[in-house]
């Protein structure tokens, strides 16, 4: 029956992006910013516990990274008692939601996709005010959220079908997949909509319930999606929404005996901490917890001597400096064959000089990094790099127009040694390193010289080299003759190797398996 229902879906197509080059489209986005400022700025938003909004006695401020003097909105600091209540509510809700009809889940997701299509520019503007994404970067993420809804609607039905087994003459045997329980979703600020939504939809599509803990820098981008799901028909107790401090919502959430799984995206440091703590069985805990972690990258672009250097340079600049390099998939290392190294470097520098730093709300190519602490950390890498490599562009703070924020120049270092922190460590900012390779095989070896393995790009016209790159480059997402950012849900299943995480491929055909357990039932004739 489920297969027949899936046949009723229209063929999947990715949500198209807005063309902000058209004057009327750009004006609509400006108007969305005006409406968001009127509707949301200055408000204090609630937690959601047991399906009800809950105010908090203590709150925290969310600042606009484009000018940190502006407080855009406030959210509650959840208490330990509210954390206990949230988990208890999610546990109780699981007993009903686990038996919900997969068609019901799919219908809710499809309805949510339609609701989000109608409000995309509003969601773009909220994100721009929270984390400093320009129009195109925010729109790419919200379009991905629409894709998530469409993809997970289909996946909910596909996984409900179970899998065939080899038959026996005297038994009827089935293998089905069942949900596991309460999933804690812990998400980052750089993709505050698409990342937590993908993790949460994976859980909910499988029949689990969710405790959703967004990053404190970007909670409204998450809350609006939760409310959208409720509007689409999701029972309100299926998601518990908590904001606050790590002291309350960090280790205590991970350690709790009733949490069945932690779905996490963030730093390597925190991801490793979660893996370690989740491995300990707590008193009263009846399972081994699952951990799904995505923990960053140090993503290379390899450019061979036979590559289209103009295409490579354009892809490098887009992948390195889009959203000021604050993506786990951002290109931070360029490894080029010696014979084209200087020419490629010149092309990349020339394109990067054209980038203008300014206000995300005005759609500047580069906005600020998320906050001053991040800017200070990135500048530390830059200052140390000036003593170990050749600075060819940037290296300083950028003009901010009198605003307070982490505005940094796009920065390029050349002749970076493979052992240099510029080459090895995730900087998470607008900093790009260039390293020479003797030949294309040496370039692949350098690309693999990292504890991370999330994305990589490989530029060549030679089918043999491309074949070797496909076989040898050790990453979860390899892109040939295109930039290493911009994964699309349902097509570029996303997740990495090594210290980039557990390789759970969000948006891919295997993703729901992380949220399910397998039951075999054999009935004798």
C-alpha positions in Angstrom: 0.0 0.0 0.0 2.8 2.4 0.9 4.4 1.9 -2.5 1.1 2.8 -4.2 0.8 6.0 -2.0 4.3 7.0 -3.0 3.3 6.8 -6.7 0.9 9.6 -6.0 3.8 12.1 -5.4 4.9 14.4 -8.1 8.5 13.8 -9.2 10.8 15.5 -6.7 12.5 18.7 -7.9 14.7 21.0 -5.8 13.2 24.3 -4.7 14.5 27.0 -7.0 16.3 30.0 -5.5 15.1 33.6 -5.8 16.7 35.7 -8.4 17.7 38.8 -6.4 19.2 40.4 -9.5 15.6 41.2 -10.5 14.6 44.5 -9.0 11.1 43.4 -7.9 12.4 40.3 -6.2 15.1 42.4 -4.3 12.4 44.8 -3.2 10.3 41.9 -1.9 13.2 40.8 0.2 13.7 44.3 1.6 10.1 44.5 2.5 10.4 41.2 4.3 13.1 42.7 6.4 10.9 45.6 7.2 8.0 43.3 8.2 10.3 41.1 10.3 11.6 44.1 12.2 8.1 45.3 12.9 6.8 41.8 13.9 9.7 40.3 15.9 12.3 42.8 17.0 12.1 43.5 20.7 10.0 40.5 21.5 10.6 37.7 24.1 9.8 34.2 22.8 8.8 31.2 24.8 9.9 27.6 25.3 7.5 24.9 24.1 6.8 22.2 26.7 4.1 19.6 26.3 2.8 21.5 23.3 2.3 24.8 25.3 4.4 28.0 25.2 6.2 28.5 28.5 7.7 31.8 29.6 11.0 31.9 31.5 11.9 33.9 34.5 15.4 34.5 33.2 16.2 35.3 29.6 19.1 36.0 27.3 19.6 38.4 24.4 20.1 37.5 20.8 22.3 40.1 19.1 22.5 41.1 15.5 26.0 40.2 14.3 26.0 43.0 11.8 25.8 45.5 14.7 26.1 43.8 18.1 24.8 46.9 19.8 21.3 45.8 18.6 19.4 43.2 20.6 16.9 41.7 18.1 14.9 39.4 20.5 15.1 37.4 23.7 14.6 33.8 24.7 14.2 32.0 28.1 17.0 30.2 29.9 15.4 26.8 30.6 15.8 25.5 34.2 16.8 21.9 35.2 13.2 21.3 36.1 12.0 22.4 32.6 14.6 20.0 31.1 13.1 17.2 33.1 9.6 18.2 32.1 10.6 18.4 28.4 12.1 14.9 28.4 9.1 13.5 30.3 6.7 15.0 27.8 8.7 13.7 24.9 8.8 10.2 26.4 5.0 10.3 26.9 4.4 11.6 23.4 6.5 8.8 21.9 4.0 6.2 23.1 1.4 7.6 20.7 3.6 9.0 17.9 5.5 5.8 17.4 2.3 4.2 16.1 1.3 7.1 13.9 0.5 6.4 10.3 3.5 7.1 8.0 1.1 8.7 5.6 0.1 11.1 8.3 3.7 12.0 8.8 4.3 12.5 5.1 1.2 14.6 4.7 2.3 16.9 7.5 5.7 17.4 5.9 4.2 18.1 2.5 1.8 20.7 4.1 4.8 22.3 5.9 6.7 22.5 2.6 3.8 24.5 1.1 3.6 26.8 4.2 7.3 27.5 4.0 7.2 28.3 0.3 4.8 31.1 1.1 7.1 32.6 3.9 10.6 32.0 2.5 11.6 35.7 2.4 10.4 36.2 6.0 12.6 33.2 7.1 15.5 34.6 5.1 15.2 37.9 7.0 15.0 36.4 10.4 18.2 34.4 9.7 20.0 37.4 8.3 19.3 39.3 11.6 20.4 36.3 13.7 23.5 35.0 12.1 24.5 37.5 9.4 23.8 35.6 6.2 23.2 37.7 3.1 20.1 37.2 1.0 21.5 34.4 -1.2 23.0 32.4 1.6 19.9 32.6 3.7 17.7 31.8 0.7 19.8 28.8 -0.1 19.3 27.4 3.4 15.5 28.0 3.5 15.1 26.5 0.1 17.0 23.5 1.5 14.4 23.3 4.3 11.6 23.1 1.7 13.6 20.3 0.1 13.9 18.6 3.5 10.2 18.5 3.9 9.6 17.0 0.5 12.4 14.5 0.8 11.4 13.3 4.3 7.8 13.0 3.3 8.9 10.4 0.7 11.4 8.8 3.1 8.8 8.3 5.8 6.7 6.2 3.4 9.7 4.3 1.8 11.1 3.1 5.2 7.6 2.1 6.3 7.6 -0.6 3.7 10.3 -2.7 5.4 12.7 -4.8 3.5 12.3 -8.2 1.8 14.1 -11.3 3.2 14.9 -14.6 1.6 11.8 -16.9 2.0 11.3 -20.1 3.9 8.8 -22.8 2.8 7.1 -23.1 6.2 7.3 -19.6 7.7 6.1 -16.1 6.9 9.0 -13.8 7.7 9.0 -10.0 7.7 11.6 -7.4 8.5 10.3 -4.0 9.6 11.8 -0.9 11.1 10.6 0.7 14.4 11.3 4.0 16.1 13.6 4.1 19.1 12.4 6.8 21.4 13.4 10.4 22.4 16.0 12.1 20.3 17.9 15.1 21.5 18.7 17.4 18.6 21.6 19.8 19.3 22.3 22.2 16.5 24.8 25.0 15.5 24.3 28.7 14.6 25.7 28.6 11.1 22.8 26.7 9.6 20.1 27.3 12.2 17.2 26.1 10.1 18.3 23.4 7.7 20.6 21.5 10.1 18.2 21.1 13.0 15.3 20.6 10.7 17.1 17.7 8.9 18.0 16.0 12.1 14.5 16.5 13.6 12.7 15.4 10.5 14.8 12.2 10.4 13.7 11.5 14.0 10.0 12.4 13.5 9.7 10.7 10.1 10.9 7.5 11.8 8.3 7.8 14.5 10.4 9.3 17.3 9.9 12.4 19.4 12.4 15.3 19.7 13.9 17.6 22.3 15.1 20.4 20.1 17.9 22.6 21.5 19.0 25.3 19.1 22.2 27.4 19.3 21.8 30.4 21.6 22.9 32.7 18.8 20.0 31.7 16.5 16.9 30.4 18.3 14.2 32.1 16.3 15.2 30.5 13.0 14.5 27.2 14.7 11.4 28.2 16.6 9.6 29.4 13.5 10.2 26.0 11.9 8.8 24.2 14.9 5.7 26.4 14.9 5.4 25.8 11.1 5.3 22.1 11.7 2.6 22.5 14.3 0.6 24.6 11.9 1.0 21.8 9.3 -0.6 19.4 11.7 2.2 17.9 13.8 0.9 17.0 17.2 2.3 19.7 19.5 3.9 17.4 22.0 6.0 15.6 19.4 8.7 18.4 19.7 9.8 20.0 22.9 11.7 23.3 22.3 14.3 24.4 24.8 16.7 27.3 24.8 19.3 28.3 27.4 22.7 27.6 28.8 25.0 24.6 28.3 25.1 24.1 32.0 21.5 23.1 31.9 21.0 21.8 28.3 24.5 20.4 27.6 25.8 17.5 29.6 22.5 17.0 31.6 20.6 16.5 28.3 23.2 14.2 26.8 23.5 12.2 30.1 19.8 11.7 30.8 18.7 8.1 31.1 15.5 8.7 29.0 17.4 10.1 26.0 17.7 7.4 23.4 19.8 9.2 20.8 21.7 12.4 20.4 21.8 14.0 16.9 24.5 16.7 17.0 26.1 19.1 14.6 28.9 21.4 15.9 32.6 21.5 16.8 34.9 18.5 17.0 35.5 19.2 20.7 31.9 19.1 21.7 31.1 16.1 19.4 33.9 14.1 21.0 32.6 15.0 24.4 29.1 13.9 23.5 30.4 10.6 22.2 32.3 9.9 25.4 29.5 10.9 27.7 26.8 9.0 25.8 28.8 5.8 26.0 28.3 5.7 29.8 25.1 3.8 30.8 23.3 5.8 33.4 21.3 4.3 36.3 17.9 3.2 35.0 19.0 3.5 31.4 17.8 0.5 29.3 19.8 0.9 26.1 23.1 1.9 24.6 22.6 5.5 23.3 23.2 6.3 19.7 25.2 9.3 18.7 25.0 10.9 15.3 27.6 13.7 15.0 28.8 16.1 12.3 31.9 17.9 13.6 33.3 20.1 10.9 36.0 19.9 8.1 39.2 21.2 6.7 38.0 21.0 3.1 40.5 20.9 0.2 40.2 21.9 -3.4 42.7 20.1 -5.7 43.5 21.8 -9.0 45.4 19.7 -11.6 47.5 21.2 -14.3 44.9 20.4 -17.0 42.0 21.9 -15.1 39.9 24.8 -16.3 41.5 27.4 -14.1 38.8 30.0 -14.5 36.2 27.6 -13.3 38.4 26.4 -10.5 39.1 30.0 -9.3 35.4 30.9 -9.3 34.5 27.8 -7.4 37.3 28.3 -4.8 36.2 31.9 -4.1 32.6 31.0 -3.7 33.3 28.0 -1.5 36.0 29.8 0.6 34.3 33.1 1.3 30.5 32.4 1.0 29.1 33.3 4.4 32.6 34.4 5.4 33.9 30.9 5.4 31.6 29.9 8.3 30.6 26.5 6.8 31.8 23.1 7.8 32.0 22.4 4.0 33.9 25.7 3.1 37.0 25.4 1.0 39.9 26.3 3.3 42.8 24.6 1.5 43.8 25.0 -2.2 46.3 22.4 -3.3 47.5 23.1 -6.8 50.1 21.5 -9.1 53.2 23.6 -9.3 52.9 24.4 -13.0 49.6 26.2 -12.5 50.0 27.3 -8.9 50.9 30.9 -9.5 48.4 31.5 -12.3 45.6 30.0 -10.2 46.6 32.1 -7.2 46.5 35.3 -9.2 43.0 34.4 -10.5 41.7 33.7 -7.0 43.2 36.9 -5.6 41.8 38.9 -8.4 38.3 37.5 -7.9 38.5 37.9 -4.1 39.5 41.6 -4.4 36.1 42.2 -6.0 34.2 41.0 -2.9 32.6 43.7 -0.8 32.3 43.5 3.0 29.2 45.0 4.4 25.7 44.6 5.8 24.0 41.2 5.3 20.7 43.0 5.5 21.8 45.0 2.4 23.0 41.7 0.7 26.7 42.4 0.9 28.9 39.6 -0.5 30.7 39.2 2.9 29.1 40.0 6.2 30.6 39.8 9.7 31.6 36.6 11.4 29.1 35.5 14.1 30.6 37.4 17.1 33.6 39.2 18.5 35.0 36.0 20.1 35.0 34.3 16.8 36.7 37.3 15.1 39.4 37.4 17.8 40.1 33.7 17.4 40.3 34.0 13.6 42.7 37.0 13.8 44.9 34.9 16.1 45.3 32.4 13.3 46.0 35.2 10.8 48.7 36.8 13.0 50.4 33.5 13.5 50.2 32.7 9.8 52.0 35.9 8.9 55.1 34.4 10.5 54.8 31.0 8.8 53.4 31.7 5.3 53.1 34.4 2.7 50.2 36.8 3.2 48.9 37.8 -0.3 45.5 39.4 0.6 43.6 40.7 3.6 44.8 39.8 7.0 43.1 42.7 8.9 39.7 43.8 10.2 37.4 45.2 7.5 35.7 48.6 7.5 32.5 48.3 9.4 30.9 51.7 8.8 31.0 52.5 12.5 29.1 49.3 13.5 30.2 46.9 16.1 30.7 43.4 14.7 33.3 40.9 13.5 34.0 42.3 10.1 37.1 40.7 8.6 38.8 41.1 5.3 38.9 37.9 3.1 42.4 36.6 3.7 44.6 34.4 1.5 47.9 32.9 2.5 50.3 31.3 -0.1 53.1 28.8 0.2 51.5 27.2 3.3 53.4 24.2 4.7 51.2 21.1 5.2 52.1 21.0 8.9 51.0 24.6 9.5 47.8 25.1 11.5 46.6 27.1 8.5 46.6 23.8 6.6 45.5 21.5 9.4 43.1 23.2 11.7 39.5 24.3 11.1 39.5 28.1 11.3 35.8 28.7 10.5 36.3 32.1 8.9 37.3 33.9 5.7 40.8 32.5 5.6 42.2 30.5 2.6 45.5 28.7 2.3 47.4 27.8 -0.9 49.9 24.9 -1.0 52.0 23.6 -3.9 52.0 20.0 -5.0 54.6 18.3 -7.2 52.0 16.6 -9.3 48.4 15.6 -9.1 49.0 12.4 -7.1 51.0 14.4 -4.5 48.0 16.8 -4.5 45.6 14.0 -3.6 48.0 12.8 -0.8 48.1 16.4 0.6 44.3 16.6 0.4 44.1 13.4 2.5 46.6 14.8 5.1 43.9 15.8 7.6 42.0 14.4 10.5 38.8 15.6 8.8 37.1 14.2 5.8 33.9 16.1 5.0 34.0 17.7 1.5 36.6 18.1 -1.2 36.7 19.5 -4.8 38.8 18.1 -7.6 39.4 20.0 -10.9 40.7 18.1 -13.9 39.7 17.4 -17.5 41.5 14.0 -17.5 39.1 11.0 -16.9 41.9 8.9 -15.5 42.8 11.5 -12.9 39.1 11.9 -12.0 38.7 8.2 -11.6 41.7 8.1 -9.2 40.4 11.1 -7.3 37.0 9.4 -6.9 38.7 6.3 -5.6 41.4 7.8 -3.3 40.2 11.2 -1.9 39.0 10.3 1.6 35.9 12.4 2.2 32.2 11.9 2.5 31.3 14.4 -0.3 33.6 14.7 -3.3 32.7 17.3 -6.0 34.4 17.0 -9.4 34.8 20.2 -11.4 32.5 22.2 -9.1 32.8 23.9 -5.7 32.8 21.9 -2.5 29.8 23.7 -0.9 26.1 23.7 -1.8 24.9 20.2 -1.0 21.3 19.7 -2.0 18.9 17.6 0.1 17.9 14.3 -1.6 20.8 14.4 -4.0 24.1 15.2 -2.3 23.6 13.1 0.8 25.8 15.0 3.3 28.2 13.6 6.0 31.9 13.1 6.4 34.7 10.7 7.4 37.2 10.8 10.2 36.8 13.6 12.7 34.2 15.2 10.5 31.7 12.8 12.1 29.8 9.6 11.9 29.0 9.8 8.2 25.2 10.0 8.7 24.2 11.2 5.3 21.4 13.7 5.8 19.1 14.0 2.9 20.2 10.6 1.6 18.4 7.2 1.3 20.1 5.7 4.4 19.5 8.5 6.8 16.4 7.2 8.5 18.1 4.0 9.5 20.0 6.0 12.2 16.7 6.7 13.9 15.2 3.2 13.6 15.7 -0.3 15.0 15.1 -3.5 13.0 12.5 -6.2 14.0 12.4 -9.6 12.3 9.1 -11.5 12.8 8.9 -15.2 11.8 5.5 -16.9 11.9 5.2 -20.6 11.4 2.5 -21.8 8.9 
